[in-house]
Amino acid sequence: MTSSSEQRRSLSGIARAMSRVSTAALWIAGIGLVLMTAFVAWQVFGRYVLNRSPSWTEQGSVMLMSWFIFLGAAVGVRENYHLGFDVLLYVLPKGGKRWLRMISDLVALAFGIGMIWYGSQLVALTWGATLPSLGISGGWDYVPLVAGGALIVLFTLERIVLRLSGAPIDDALDELPPAEVAAELDTANVKV
């Protein structure tokens, strides 16, 4: 077996593992969204029907929202749904697009590292405090920031490694028309 085929097999194994992590993060985020909705519904029911609002629902909902926002954002980075400034990509040749996407990935990597670094500091600063409504450490408010940052770093490193290995991860993106053209094509197919 050649080292090239071993490398491809290793990279496809990494991609499969990252896909599983991404799917798990998306499921956790979805479950968090459903639970948050249930918590808010219980709070409204308690306030207006029972005339006794539970104290834990608001803080619990906010904490769940942090989890599904940061996990969902990390999955968005992996799936290339994050914000970007794509104007230059439409006029550059394929090689230039590759470099701009690499720069974008490096910025996302730096952002993820910042989330881990500063989020860890927030966790450490607030770990000794207790959230009275939930009875848990205040550091748990910032753990989703660290977890989302870690996933952003993992998913961005995956993209960088795949791109440097020559994997065609940008080919599908290069075939897409600009957003304005895509919108015109979409509305042209609408029949009244």
MIDOSE-1310 file (N, C-alpha, C; in nm, 2 decimals, decimal comma, always signed):
residues 192
mtss	+0,08/-0,12/+0,00/+0,00/+0,00/+0,00/+0,09/+0,12/+0,00; +0,05/+0,22/-0,08/+0,14/+0,34/-0,09/+0,10/+0,44/+0,03; +0,19/+0,53/+0,05/+0,16/+0,62/+0,16/+0,05/+0,72/+0,12; +0,04/+0,74/-0,01/-0,07/+0,83/-0,06/-0,21/+0,77/-0,02
seqr	-0,22/+0,64/-0,05/-0,36/+0,58/-0,02/-0,38/+0,57/+0,13; -0,27/+0,55/+0,21/-0,28/+0,55/+0,35/-0,32/+0,69/+0,41; -0,26/+0,79/+0,34/-0,30/+0,93/+0,38/-0,44/+0,96/+0,35; -0,49/+0,92/+0,23/-0,63/+0,94/+0,20/-0,72/+0,87/+0,29
rsls	-0,69/+0,74/+0,33/-0,77/+0,67/+0,42/-0,77/+0,73/+0,56; -0,66/+0,78/+0,60/-0,65/+0,85/+0,73/-0,73/+0,98/+0,73; -0,72/+1,05/+0,62/-0,80/+1,18/+0,61/-0,95/+1,15/+0,61; -0,99/+1,05/+0,53/-1,13/+1,02/+0,53/-1,18/+0,97/+0,66
giar	-1,09/+0,90/+0,74/-1,13/+0,86/+0,87/-1,15/+0,98/+0,96; -1,06/+1,08/+0,95/-1,07/+1,20/+1,03/-1,20/+1,27/+0,99; -1,23/+1,28/+0,86/-1,35/+1,35/+0,81/-1,48/+1,28/+0,87; -1,48/+1,15/+0,87/-1,59/+1,07/+0,92/-1,61/+1,10/+1,07
amsr	-1,50/+1,10/+1,14/-1,51/+1,13/+1,29/-1,56/+1,27/+1,31; -1,51/+1,37/+1,24/-1,56/+1,50/+1,25/-1,70/+1,52/+1,21; -1,74/+1,44/+1,11/-1,88/+1,44/+1,08/-1,97/+1,39/+1,19; -1,92/+1,28/+1,26/-2,00/+1,23/+1,37/-2,01/+1,33/+1,49
vsta	-1,89/+1,40/+1,51/-1,89/+1,50/+1,62/-1,99/+1,61/+1,58; -1,98/+1,65/+1,45/-2,07/+1,76/+1,40/-2,22/+1,72/+1,42; -2,25/+1,60/+1,38/-2,39/+1,55/+1,39/-2,43/+1,54/+1,54; -2,34/+1,50/+1,63/-2,38/+1,49/+1,77/-2,40/+1,63/+1,82
alwi	-2,31/+1,73/+1,78/-2,33/+1,87/+1,83/-2,46/+1,92/+1,78; -2,50/+1,89/+1,66/-2,63/+1,94/+1,60/-2,74/+1,88/+1,68; -2,74/+1,75/+1,71/-2,84/+1,69/+1,79/-2,86/+1,75/+1,93; -2,74/+1,77/+1,99/-2,74/+1,83/+2,13/-2,80/+1,97/+2,12
agig	-2,76/+2,04/+2,02/-2,82/+2,18/+2,00/-2,97/+2,17/+1,98; -3,01/+2,08/+1,90/-3,16/+2,07/+1,87/-3,24/+2,03/+2,00; -3,18/+1,93/+2,07/-3,25/+1,89/+2,20/-3,25/+2,01/+2,29; -3,14/+2,09/+2,30/-3,14/+2,20/+2,38/-3,25/+2,31/+2,34
lvlm	-3,27/+2,32/+2,21/-3,37/+2,42/+2,17/-3,51/+2,37/+2,21; -3,53/+2,24/+2,20/-3,66/+2,19/+2,24/-3,68/+2,20/+2,39; -3,58/+2,17/+2,46/-3,59/+2,18/+2,61/-3,61/+2,32/+2,65; -3,54/+2,42/+2,59/-3,56/+2,56/+2,62/-3,70/+2,60/+2,59
tafv	-3,76/+2,56/+2,48/-3,89/+2,59/+2,45/-3,99/+2,53/+2,56; -3,96/+2,41/+2,60/-4,04/+2,35/+2,71/-4,03/+2,43/+2,84; -3,91/+2,47/+2,87/-3,89/+2,55/+3,00/-3,96/+2,68/+2,99; -3,96/+2,75/+2,88/-4,03/+2,88/+2,87/-4,18/+2,85/+2,87
awqv	-4,23/+2,75/+2,81/-4,37/+2,72/+2,81/-4,41/+2,69/+2,96; -4,33/+2,61/+3,03/-4,36/+2,58/+3,17/-4,36/+2,71/+3,25; -4,27/+2,80/+3,23/-4,26/+2,93/+3,30/-4,39/+3,01/+3,27; -4,44/+3,02/+3,15/-4,56/+3,09/+3,11/-4,68/+3,03/+3,18
fgry	-4,68/+2,89/+3,17/-4,80/+2,82/+3,23/-4,80/+2,85/+3,38; -4,68/+2,84/+3,45/-4,67/+2,86/+3,59/-4,71/+3,00/+3,63; -4,67/+3,10/+3,55/-4,70/+3,24/+3,58/-4,85/+3,27/+3,56; -4,91/+3,23/+3,45/-5,04/+3,28/+3,42/-5,15/+3,18/+3,46
vlnr	-5,12/+3,05/+3,47/-5,22/+2,96/+3,51/-5,21/+2,92/+3,66; -5,09/+2,89/+3,70/-5,08/+2,85/+3,84/-5,05/+2,97/+3,94; -5,03/+3,08/+3,88/-4,99/+3,20/+3,95/-4,87/+3,18/+4,04; -4,78/+3,10/+3,99/-4,66/+3,07/+4,07/-4,55/+3,03/+3,97
spsw	-4,47/+3,13/+3,93/-4,37/+3,10/+3,83/-4,24/+3,03/+3,89; -4,20/+2,92/+3,82/-4,08/+2,86/+3,87/-3,96/+2,94/+3,85; -3,87/+2,95/+3,95/-3,75/+3,04/+3,94/-3,64/+2,98/+3,86; -3,63/+2,85/+3,83/-3,52/+2,79/+3,76/-3,54/+2,80/+3,61
teqg	-3,66/+2,83/+3,56/-3,68/+2,81/+3,42/-3,61/+2,92/+3,34; -3,60/+3,04/+3,39/-3,54/+3,15/+3,31/-3,39/+3,13/+3,30; -3,32/+3,10/+3,41/-3,18/+3,07/+3,41/-3,15/+2,95/+3,33; -3,23/+2,85/+3,34/-3,21/+2,72/+3,27/-3,22/+2,74/+3,12
svml	-3,32/+2,82/+3,08/-3,34/+2,85/+2,94/-3,22/+2,93/+2,88; -3,17/+3,03/+2,95/-3,06/+3,10/+2,90/-2,94/+3,02/+2,89; -2,92/+2,93/+2,98/-2,80/+2,84/+2,97/-2,81/+2,74/+2,86; -2,93/+2,69/+2,84/-2,96/+2,60/+2,72/-2,94/+2,68/+2,59
mswf	-2,98/+2,80/+2,59/-2,97/+2,88/+2,47/-2,82/+2,90/+2,43; -2,73/+2,92/+2,54/-2,59/+2,93/+2,51/-2,54/+2,81/+2,45; -2,58/+2,69/+2,50/-2,53/+2,57/+2,44/-2,57/+2,55/+2,29; -2,70/+2,57/+2,26/-2,74/+2,55/+2,12/-2,69/+2,65/+2,03
iflg	-2,66/+2,78/+2,08/-2,61/+2,88/+1,99/-2,46/+2,84/+1,96; -2,38/+2,81/+2,06/-2,24/+2,79/+2,03/-2,21/+2,66/+1,96; -2,29/+2,55/+1,99/-2,27/+2,43/+1,92/-2,32/+2,44/+1,78; -2,43/+2,51/+1,76/-2,48/+2,54/+1,62/-2,39/+2,62/+1,54
aavg	-2,32/+2,72/+1,60/-2,23/+2,80/+1,53/-2,11/+2,72/+1,49; -2,06/+2,63/+1,57/-1,95/+2,54/+1,54/-1,98/+2,46/+1,42; -2,10/+2,40/+1,42/-2,15/+2,32/+1,30/-2,16/+2,41/+1,18; -2,20/+2,53/+1,20/-2,21/+2,62/+1,08/-2,07/+2,65/+1,02
vren	-1,97/+2,65/+1,11/-1,83/+2,67/+1,06/-1,79/+2,55/+0,98; -1,82/+2,43/+1,03/-1,78/+2,31/+0,95/-1,85/+2,30/+0,82; -1,98/+2,34/+0,82/-2,06/+2,33/+0,70/-2,04/+2,45/+0,60; -1,96/+2,54/+0,64/-1,93/+2,66/+0,57/-2,05/+2,75/+0,55
yhlg	-2,13/+2,76/+0,66/-2,24/+2,85/+0,67/-2,21/+2,98/+0,75; -2,09/+2,99/+0,79/-2,06/+3,11/+0,87/-2,05/+3,23/+0,78; -2,05/+3,35/+0,84/-2,05/+3,47/+0,77/-1,92/+3,49/+0,69; -1,93/+3,54/+0,58/-1,81/+3,57/+0,50/-1,83/+3,68/+0,40
fdvl	-1,72/+3,73/+0,35/-1,73/+3,84/+0,25/-1,68/+3,78/+0,12; -1,78/+3,74/+0,04/-1,75/+3,65/-0,08/-1,74/+3,73/-0,21; -1,74/+3,86/-0,21/-1,74/+3,94/-0,33/-1,61/+3,91/-0,41; -1,50/+3,90/-0,35/-1,37/+3,88/-0,42/-1,37/+3,73/-0,48
lyvl	-1,44/+3,64/-0,41/-1,44/+3,50/-0,46/-1,50/+3,49/-0,60; -1,58/+3,58/-0,64/-1,65/+3,57/-0,77/-1,56/+3,62/-0,88; -1,46/+3,69/-0,85/-1,38/+3,75/-0,96/-1,24/+3,69/-0,97; -1,20/+3,61/-0,86/-1,07/+3,55/-0,86/-1,06/+3,42/-0,93
pkgg	-0,95/+3,38/-0,98/-0,93/+3,25/-1,03/-0,93/+3,14/-0,92; -0,94/+3,02/-0,95/-0,95/+2,91/-0,85/-0,84/+2,91/-0,75; -0,72/+2,94/-0,79/-0,60/+2,94/-0,69/-0,62/+3,05/-0,59; -0,66/+3,17/-0,64/-0,68/+3,28/-0,55/-0,80/+3,26/-0,45
krwl	-0,90/+3,19/-0,50/-1,01/+3,15/-0,41/-0,96/+3,06/-0,30; -0,88/+2,97/-0,33/-0,82/+2,88/-0,23/-0,75/+2,95/-0,12; -0,67/+3,05/-0,16/-0,60/+3,13/-0,06/-0,69/+3,22/+0,03; -0,79/+3,27/-0,03/-0,89/+3,35/+0,05/-0,96/+3,26/+0,15
rmis	-1,00/+3,15/+0,10/-1,07/+3,05/+0,19/-0,98/+3,01/+0,30; -0,85/+2,99/+0,27/-0,75/+2,95/+0,37/-0,74/+3,07/+0,48; -0,73/+3,19/+0,43/-0,73/+3,30/+0,52/-0,85/+3,31/+0,61; -0,97/+3,28/+0,55/-1,09/+3,28/+0,63/-1,09/+3,17/+0,73
dlva	-1,04/+3,06/+0,70/-1,02/+2,95/+0,80/-0,93/+2,98/+0,91; -0,82/+3,05/+0,87/-0,72/+3,09/+0,98/-0,79/+3,20/+1,07; -0,87/+3,29/+1,02/-0,94/+3,38/+1,11/-1,04/+3,31/+1,20; -1,11/+3,21/+1,14/-1,20/+3,13/+1,22/-1,13/+3,05/+1,33
lafg	-1,01/+3,00/+1,29/-0,93/+2,93/+1,39/-0,89/+3,02/+1,50; -0,84/+3,14/+1,47/-0,80/+3,24/+1,57/-0,92/+3,27/+1,66; -1,04/+3,29/+1,60/-1,16/+3,32/+1,68/-1,19/+3,21/+1,77; -1,18/+3,08/+1,73/-1,21/+2,97/+1,81/-1,11/+2,96/+1,93
igmi	-0,98/+2,99/+1,90/-0,88/+2,99/+2,01/-0,91/+3,10/+2,11; -0,95/+3,21/+2,06/-0,99/+3,32/+2,15/-1,11/+3,28/+2,24; -1,21/+3,21/+2,18/-1,32/+3,17/+2,26/-1,28/+3,07/+2,37; -1,19/+2,98/+2,34/-1,14/+2,89/+2,44/-1,06/+2,96/+2,55
wygs	-0,97/+3,05/+2,51/-0,89/+3,12/+2,60/-0,97/+3,21/+2,69; -1,05/+3,30/+2,64/-1,12/+3,39/+2,72/-1,24/+3,33/+2,79; -1,30/+3,23/+2,73/-1,41/+3,15/+2,79/-1,36/+3,08/+2,91; -1,24/+3,02/+2,90/-1,18/+2,95/+3,01/-1,15/+3,04/+3,13
qlva	-1,11/+3,16/+3,10/-1,09/+3,26/+3,20/-1,22/+3,30/+3,27; -1,33/+3,31/+3,20/-1,46/+3,34/+3,25/-1,50/+3,22/+3,34; -1,48/+3,10/+3,29/-1,52/+2,98/+3,37/-1,45/+2,98/+3,50; -1,31/+3,01/+3,50/-1,23/+3,01/+3,62/-1,28/+3,12/+3,72
ltwg	-1,31/+3,24/+3,66/-1,35/+3,35/+3,75/-1,48/+3,32/+3,82; -1,57/+3,25/+3,75/-1,71/+3,24/+3,80/-1,74/+3,10/+3,87; -1,64/+3,01/+3,87/-1,66/+2,88/+3,92/-1,70/+2,87/+4,06; -1,65/+2,97/+4,14/-1,68/+2,97/+4,28/-1,81/+3,02/+4,32
atlp	-1,88/+3,09/+4,23/-2,01/+3,15/+4,25/-2,12/+3,04/+4,22; -2,23/+3,05/+4,29/-2,34/+2,95/+4,27/-2,46/+3,03/+4,21; -2,51/+2,97/+4,11/-2,64/+3,02/+4,05/-2,75/+2,98/+4,15; -2,81/+3,08/+4,21/-2,91/+3,05/+4,32/-3,03/+2,97/+4,26
slgi	-3,08/+3,01/+4,14/-3,20/+2,94/+4,09/-3,17/+2,80/+4,05; -3,05/+2,76/+4,01/-3,02/+2,63/+3,97/-2,94/+2,55/+4,07; -2,87/+2,62/+4,15/-2,79/+2,55/+4,25/-2,66/+2,49/+4,20; -2,61/+2,54/+4,08/-2,49/+2,49/+4,03/-2,39/+2,60/+4,01
sggw	-2,27/+2,57/+3,98/-2,16/+2,67/+3,97/-2,19/+2,77/+3,86; -2,16/+2,90/+3,88/-2,17/+3,00/+3,78/-2,08/+2,98/+3,66; -1,98/+2,90/+3,67/-1,89/+2,87/+3,56/-1,96/+2,80/+3,45; -2,07/+2,72/+3,48/-2,14/+2,65/+3,38/-2,20/+2,75/+3,28
dyvp	-2,22/+2,87/+3,31/-2,27/+2,97/+3,21/-2,18/+2,99/+3,10; -2,04/+2,97/+3,12/-1,94/+2,99/+3,02/-1,88/+2,87/+2,96; -1,92/+2,75/+3,01/-1,87/+2,63/+2,95/-1,91/+2,61/+2,80; -2,03/+2,65/+2,76/-2,07/+2,64/+2,62/-1,98/+2,73/+2,53
lvag	-1,93/+2,84/+2,58/-1,84/+2,92/+2,50/-1,71/+2,85/+2,48; -1,65/+2,78/+2,58/-1,53/+2,70/+2,56/-1,56/+2,58/+2,47; -1,67/+2,51/+2,49/-1,70/+2,40/+2,41/-1,72/+2,43/+2,26; -1,79/+2,54/+2,24/-1,81/+2,59/+2,10/-1,68/+2,63/+2,04
gali	-1,59/+2,70/+2,11/-1,46/+2,74/+2,06/-1,38/+2,61/+2,03; -1,38/+2,51/+2,11/-1,31/+2,39/+2,09/-1,35/+2,32/+1,96; -1,48/+2,32/+1,94/-1,54/+2,26/+1,81/-1,50/+2,34/+1,69; -1,50/+2,47/+1,70/-1,47/+2,56/+1,59/-1,32/+2,53/+1,56
vlft	-1,23/+2,52/+1,66/-1,09/+2,49/+1,63/-1,08/+2,36/+1,56; -1,15/+2,25/+1,61/-1,14/+2,12/+1,55/-1,19/+2,12/+1,40; -1,30/+2,18/+1,38/-1,36/+2,18/+1,25/-1,28/+2,27/+1,15; -1,22/+2,38/+1,20/-1,14/+2,46/+1,11/-1,01/+2,39/+1,08
leri	-0,95/+2,33/+1,18/-0,83/+2,25/+1,15/-0,85/+2,14/+1,05; -0,97/+2,08/+1,06/-1,01/+1,97/+0,96/-1,01/+2,03/+0,82; -1,07/+2,15/+0,81/-1,08/+2,21/+0,67/-0,94/+2,25/+0,62; -0,85/+2,30/+0,71/-0,72/+2,34/+0,67/-0,64/+2,22/+0,63
vlrl	-0,64/+2,11/+0,71/-0,57/+1,99/+0,67/-0,62/+1,93/+0,54; -0,75/+1,92/+0,53/-0,80/+1,87/+0,40/-0,76/+1,95/+0,28; -0,77/+2,08/+0,30/-0,73/+2,17/+0,18/-0,58/+2,16/+0,15; -0,50/+2,15/+0,25/-0,35/+2,14/+0,23/-0,32/+2,00/+0,17
sgap	-0,40/+1,90/+0,20/-0,37/+1,77/+0,14/-0,42/+1,75/+0,00; -0,49/+1,85/-0,05/-0,54/+1,85/-0,19/-0,68/+1,80/-0,20; -0,75/+1,77/-0,10/-0,88/+1,73/-0,10/-0,97/+1,83/-0,17; -1,07/+1,79/-0,25/-1,15/+1,89/-0,33/-1,26/+1,95/-0,24
idda	-1,23/+2,01/-0,13/-1,34/+2,06/-0,04/-1,40/+2,19/-0,09; -1,33/+2,26/-0,18/-1,38/+2,38/-0,23/-1,45/+2,37/-0,37; -1,44/+2,26/-0,43/-1,50/+2,24/-0,56/-1,65/+2,27/-0,57; -1,72/+2,22/-0,48/-1,87/+2,24/-0,48/-1,90/+2,39/-0,46
ldel	-1,82/+2,46/-0,38/-1,84/+2,60/-0,36/-1,80/+2,68/-0,48; -1,70/+2,64/-0,56/-1,66/+2,71/-0,68/-1,77/+2,70/-0,79; -1,85/+2,60/-0,78/-1,95/+2,58/-0,89/-2,08/+2,65/-0,86; -2,09/+2,71/-0,74/-2,22/+2,78/-0,70/-2,21/+2,92/-0,77
ppae	-2,33/+2,96/-0,82/-2,34/+3,10/-0,88/-2,34/+3,20/-0,76; -2,30/+3,33/-0,79/-2,31/+3,43/-0,69/-2,45/+3,44/-0,63; -2,47/+3,48/-0,51/-2,60/+3,49/-0,44/-2,70/+3,56/-0,53; -2,66/+3,67/-0,59/-2,76/+3,75/-0,67/-2,81/+3,68/-0,79
vaae	-2,72/+3,60/-0,85/-2,76/+3,52/-0,97/-2,85/+3,41/-0,92; -2,81/+3,35/-0,81/-2,89/+3,24/-0,76/-3,03/+3,28/-0,72; -3,04/+3,40/-0,67/-3,17/+3,46/-0,63/-3,26/+3,48/-0,76; -3,19/+3,53/-0,86/-3,26/+3,56/-0,99/-3,31/+3,43/-1,05
ldta	-3,22/+3,33/-1,05/-3,26/+3,20/-1,10/-3,37/+3,14/-1,03; -3,37/+3,15/-0,90/-3,48/+3,10/-0,82/-3,61/+3,17/-0,84; -3,61/+3,30/-0,85/-3,74/+3,37/-0,88/-3,78/+3,35/-1,02; -3,69/+3,32/-1,11/-3,73/+3,30/-1,25/-3,81/+3,18/-1,26
nvkv	-3,79/+3,08/-1,18/-3,87/+2,95/-1,18/-4,00/+2,96/-1,11; -4,03/+3,07/-1,05/-4,16/+3,08/-0,98/-4,27/+3,10/-1,08; -4,37/+3,02/-1,07/-4,49/+3,04/-1,16/-4,60/+3,10/-1,08; -4,66/+3,21/-1,14/-4,77/+3,27/-1,07/-4,90/+3,22/-1,12
